[in-house]
Amino acid sequence: MDLRPVDNSGGLAPMRNALAVLCLILSGALSIGALGAHQIDQLLRDEEPLQEIAGDLPQDEEFGEAVTQIMVSELSDQLPEQARSFIGGGVEGFISGAVQDLLDDQRMHEAWDETLQTTREGYVDRLERLFEQGSSGSASELDVHVELQPLAGAAISSIVDRIPLVDADSFDIPTPELEVDIAAAATDDDVDPYTWATVAMVSQHWLWIGVAAGVLAVLGLALGRGRGRGAALALGGITAALGGLWVALNVASPDFDMPDELPQENVAILDFVQAQFTDWAQPSWWFFVAGAAGVVVLGVLGALVARPVQRR
């Protein structure tokens, strides 16, 4: 008499394997969402990524010229009379020279970092209000307002260093601002501000998205039977690999449009940022795709070596 335990689950194997495929494909999709949400959350709520992407922007020639023009426009009329007497003619040229010298100064780096963080915090606040209060549908709601007041303060310090008869208190620090038109540069003509705001808010929960992906992966592996388990794992890996590859080549490597009507300073910022953003964002996705490809290989090997499920 054969006393070995009988596996009565063979008849349910096709259903279990179908559920395993579904769970692992969903896990692959959620893993893409988790990494994407993590990067968005970093950009919006951490200081380091923005410093890495845009920290060297003042050294860009086009942006430096644009900032110099803005500072000359803002400060020319504010120069005290005693300073004008000291300078003589060419006030605008004097201010331009002071700002140009400042671009390589430590004060500029500190002022620019303050500008970046103030701009980032202000943008997150706007997205939160947009999410809570709703959108008018205007793409201008997504414009980035770059607060240049710290740069103006640094420029005034540079001017004061050159004129012994003037102190910084004799200036009213202006509050110049750059508006970066995101919608004009976007390749997608149908830009929905509320969708952007929703993505920004959901990105805070990237860890839970990752946990959900992990739970579904474990559930899928537990449900799979025989070769079906390996096949389901391979399909989940293919989903993650293809999705990650698309993100790496598109979202993580943006190619902004530059309409002719876009201001010079907008073009300078967007041109610089798109290259630096790719250098920051894309490597994580290449590692992700490589890991997903490894999962595909494991799934295929598992399917090849597994024994067929015996129906009883």
Secondary structure, DSSP 4 states (H G I P E B T S, - for coil): ---SPP-TTGGGHHHHHHHHHHHHHHHHHHHHHHHHHHHHHHHHH-HHHHHHHHTTGGGSHHHHHHHHHHHHHHHGGG--HHHHHHH-S-HHHHHHHHHHHHTTSHHHHHHHHHHHHHHHHHHHHHHHHHHHH---S-GGGG-EEEE-HHHHHHHHHHHHHH-TT--GGGS-----EEEE-HHHH-S-S---HHHHHHHHHHGGGHHHHHHHHHHHHHHHHHH--THHHHHHHHHHHHHHHHHHHHHHHTTTS------TTS-HHHHHHHHHHHHHHHHHHHHHHHHHHHHHHHHHHHHHHHHHHSPPPPP-
